[in-house]
Amino acid sequence: MIHSLSGGQLKINKNFDFAKVEILEGESASLSFWFISPFKDLKEGQIVVVPLGRENKEVRGKVLRIDRNVNEQNGPFPVKRMKKIINILD
């Protein structure tokens, strides 16, 4: 039986902008990670500040790719485990 017909609710999925960022400093320099972008004006090539590691250390990174308005189910990584870009530097 379909869950919504048995009294439950279907989850409404959200859309996000995902950015692939290459880390520019520290032990993780040259590695790339996916982040959620709260900035609609973010562009590829921009330098951003992102949280990294368990301590959420703020490091600089370069935006390599942006996937805009992607449903959370189709994201590059589970949204619950992703961190957000903190700031745009240039």
Sequence and secondary structure as in RCSB ss.txt:
>XXXX:A:sequence
MIHSLSGGQLKINKNFDFAKVEILEGESASLSFWFISPFKDLKEGQIVVVPLGRENKEVRGKVLRIDRNVNEQNG
PFPVKRMKKIINILD
>XXXX:A:secstr
  GGGGT       EEEEEEEEE SSTTTT EEEEE   TT  TT EEEEEETTTTEEEEEEEEEEEEEEEGGGS
SS GGG  B  EE  
